[in-house]
């Protein structure tokens, strides 16, 4: 049987590198499974002008590097335009999967050449603080455009589906992000950083303002405990903000920089509990990843986080440092409450978010 040609773009890079996040994890998990199920998958990655990277095979996926600008905003559109041209001229895909509705501007070109196009969006992207007024306007327009030019728009949470469904019912489909259910047995990273199992709290993600890392630092500084707080991540686009975060005088707070794959899983597996203090999210891949490892989650009570955490983990009031401090103190004092949440979180993910189920749902959409 001839393989179906499938091309994808809109992520930063595979293998994941500096500045990558949930989109790259999603791409790796979904596309490797599609390859196993008979698709011929090509993934486009970004490289800065002046650098050259040859095409590679990464976990059975063909990865093609195309150049783009360094400037945020322009880099995404320019790279996506090059990807569309490459797909058309070299026929690398009949089915095209695109990350971020901001890339819908290149879809009409792909449709003109008979390509079936599907865009995945993970939230109301123009709400993010990092965008300028023009960028927010552009994102609003391209989000609307996506519903008219794509075969389907895929969203990973019910809240975004509800937001759009009244206007675009029939053109939108909900498929959640997935999670691997597993246990990590190594402790290599713990030894490198100097951590003790179960004696630290954890956050993983970009240090952008909407992730709320500053709330977490302020709250933890007020907590009297010998536990440590480990912050995994950085923000390559806002160095001034990151330096401000790192200026804390609290020696219990550890900044690791970017970490990926097994190293992150190891830190998640061995933390006392995980904290997600975000103001803005889609369906958080990090929360699902932590829950799939059977860990307790404490998150802000924004609707997207409540969808995953409420009834399984614990919530605090969004942007409220005192509320976060209080919840941290309660969980530090009540290990049995943490253990109960661990079991509840794991069962919830096992029942609803396996990657095999997520992959099959995508195949069902692509094959129609």
N, C-alpha and C positions, 0 to 999 in steps of 0.2 A: 504494500500500500504506500502511495506517495505521501511524503510528509507535507503538512500544511506550513507554508512559509509565514512566519510571524516575526514582526519587528516591533521594537519598543524604544521610546525615548522620553526625556523629561526628567530623568534622574541625573545625579551628578556623576557617579562612576561606579563601576564594578571592576575589580573588587572595591568595597567601600574604603574611602580614604578620608582625609581631613575635610570637615564640613558636612559629611554625610550623616544621614539619620534614618528615620523610619521608612522613607520611600525606598532607600537602597536595600534595606532588609526585606521589605515587601517584594521588591523586584527579584531578589535572589531566591526567596522561598517559592514564589509563584512560578517564575520562569524555569527553574530547574525541574519542577514537577511537570510543567507543560512539555518540556523537552523529553522527559521520560514517557509521556503519554502520546508521543507521535508528532509533536510540532517541531519544526526546524526554526530555532529561536536565534534572532540577532538582536543584541542590545547595544544601543548607542551611548557612549560615555563622553564626558567633556574633558578637553585638555586645553590649557592656555596657549594663545598664540606664541610662537617661538619654541614651544616644546613639541616633540614628536614621539608618538607611541604607536607601535605596530599593532595590528589586530591580534588578539589573543583568544585562546579557549580557556574560559574560566568556569569550572564545574559543569562542563559539557556545553556551555553557552558561548556563542561567538560574540566577542565584544569588539566593537569598532570605535576608535577614538577620533572625534572630529573637533576642530578648534573652536574657541569662542573668546570673547573679551573677558577682561578681569572685572569690569564694572558690573555691580549688581543691577539686575533689571534687564540691561541690554544683553547680558550673557545668555540668558535663557532663550529669548526670542531668536537671536542670531543662530544659536546652536540648533534650535528646533527647525529653523528654516533650512540649514545645511542638511539635517537629518532627513527632512522631507525630500530634498533633491536627491540625496544618495539613495533613498528607498526607491524613488521613481526610476533613476537611471540604471541602478544595479539590481532592481527587482528583488530586494531582500525580504519583502513581506507582502502578503495579500491581506492579512489581518494586521492592523496597526493598533498597538496599545500605547496610550499617551498619558503621562503623569502631569497633572496640573492643568486646569481649564484655561489658564493663561496662554497655553499653547494652541488653543482652538483656532487662532488666526491662520495657522498653516494647514488646517484640515481641508478647506475648500480645494487647495491645490492637490492634496492626496486623493480626495474624492473624484476630482476631475479625471484622474488616471485609474479609476476603478477600485481604489483601495477601500476596505471596510474599516472604519475608524471608531475606536472606543476610548473615551477619556475617563480617567479616575480622578475624582476630587475628594479631598478629605476634610473640608470645612469651608466656612465663609472666609475665604482667604484675605479679602480686603480689610477685615477687622484687625489684622496684625499691625502692630505699631510701627514696624520698620519701614512701611511703605509710604512714599510721598503722596501728596494729593493726586498727582497725575497717575501714579502707579495704581492707586486705589480705584480711580475712574476706569483705567484700562482693564483691571481685573474684573470689575463689575460688568463691563461690556463683553469681555471675552467669555465670562461665565455664562452670560445669556446666549452668546453666539454658539457655545458648545451644544446647546440643546437643539439648535436648528441644523447644524452641519454634521454632527456625529450620528452614527448608527444608534449608539446608546451612551448615556452618561452613567457611570458607576460611582456610587457613594458608599462610604464604609460605616455610616452611622444613620440611625433612624431620624435623628434630629434634622440633619441636612436634607434627608429625603422628604420629611414633612415640610420643610421650608420651601422646597421647590415644587413639590408634587401638585399643588393646586394649579400652577400655571403649566407644568410640563408633564402631567400624568401620562404615562405610556412611553416617555422617552428617558425615564430614569429608573435605575434598578439598584436595590440595596444588596451589597455583598460585604460582610464584615471583614476586617483585618483578621489574620489568623494568629495562632500561638502554638509553639512547640511544647508538648507536655514531656518534661524530662527532668532528670536530676544530674547535677554537675558534681563530680567527685574530686576534682583537682583543687589545690590551694596555692598554686604558683604565684598568682598576682597578690594574694594576701601576704605572702612572705616578702615579696618585693616592696610592698607599700608599708609593711609593718603593722598589719591588722590582725585582730583575733576574731575567730568565728563568732558571730552573734553579738559582737560588742560594738557595732557601728550602725548608723542609719545611712540611707543611700538616696541620691538623686542622680539620674542619667538623662542628659539631653543638651540641646544648645542653650547657651547662656543668654538667649534673647530676653528682652524685658517681659514679654507676655508669658514666658515660662515661670516667672515668679520666684526665681532663685534668690532674689534679694529679700523676699519675705522669709524664706527658709533660713537664710543666714541670720537675719535680725531676730527671728524667734529662737533659734538654737543658741545664740549668744546669751539669751536670758535663762536658759535651762541649766539647772545645777545637776550635772551628771558626769561620770567618767567615760561614758560612751563617746564615740567620735562621729562626726558627720563627714561622709565621703561624697564629693561632688565630681561626677564624671562628665566631661564635656568642655566646651569653649564656644566662642563665637568669632569666626575669622573676619566678620564684617563690622564688628563694633568693639575694637580693641580697648577703647577708652572705658566703655561700660564694664568690660571684663576686668580690667585693672582695678576699677573701683570695687568690684565684688571681692577681688583677691586682697584688697587692702585691710580686710578684717584682722584684728589682733588676736583672735581666738585660735590658739594653737591646736585645738581639737578638730578644727575644720581642715580637711585635706582636699586639695585640688589635684586631680590626676591628669588633666588634659583629656584629649580624645582617646577612647579605647573602643575596641570592636570585638565581635565574635565571642570566643570562649572566655576571654578576659572579663568582659562585661557580665556574661552569664555567671561566672564564678563569683563576682562581687554581689550580684543579685541573690544567688543561692545562699550566700553566707551572711547576709545582712540581718539585723534584728527585725526591721521592717523598712518598707520603701515609702518615700514621700514624693508626691507630685503636686506642686503648689501653683499650677498654671492658671492664668487668667483667660487664655484662649487655647482651645484644642480642637482637633477633630476626634475621631476614635483613636485614643492614644495607643500606639503600638508598644510603647514602653510598659504601660500598665498591663497590657495583655501578656507581654513577655514575662514580667515579674509574676503575675498570677499563674501563668503556666508552669513556673518553677515552684509553685506552692508557697508563695510568700504573702504576707499581710501588706495591704496598701493603705496609706493615709493620703487622701487627695483633697484638693479644693472642691467646693460643691457646685461648680459650673455644670450645666446640664449634660455636657459630653462626658465628664468624669462620673457623674452620678449614674449614668446609664450602665457603666461597668462596675462601679465600686459600691453603690448603695445596696445595702442588704448583705454584702459579702465582706467588704473592708470597712474603712472608717473615713469620715468626711470632716472638714473644717470650713469655716466661712471664708469665701474667696477674699483675698487681699487683706485679711484680718490677722495681723501678726500675733495678737494676744490669743485669738482662737486657735491658731496653729500651735503656739507654745503650750497651751493648755492640753491639747490633744496629744502632743508629743509626751508630755509629762504623765498623762494617764496611761498611755501604752507602755511607757518605760516601767511603770509601777505595777502593771497587770499583765504578766507574761501569759497567763491562761487565756486572756482576751485575744492576745496576739495569735496564739496557737489555734483558737477557734476560727479566727478570720483566715488563717492559712488554709485550713481544710475547706472552708466555704469558697474561697477564691479559686482554689484548684478545681473543685467540682464544677463551678460555674463555667470555667474556661473549657474543661473537658467536654462538657455537654453542649457547648455552643460555638466554639471558635477553633476547631482543629484545621490545620492547613490543608489536609486532604479534602475536607468538605469545602473549604474556600476555593481551592483549585477547581473542583468539579463544578461549582456554581459559575465560575468564570468560563469554563469550557461550554457550559450550557448556553451562556449569553453569546459567546463568540461563534457558536455553531448555528445559530438561528439565522 
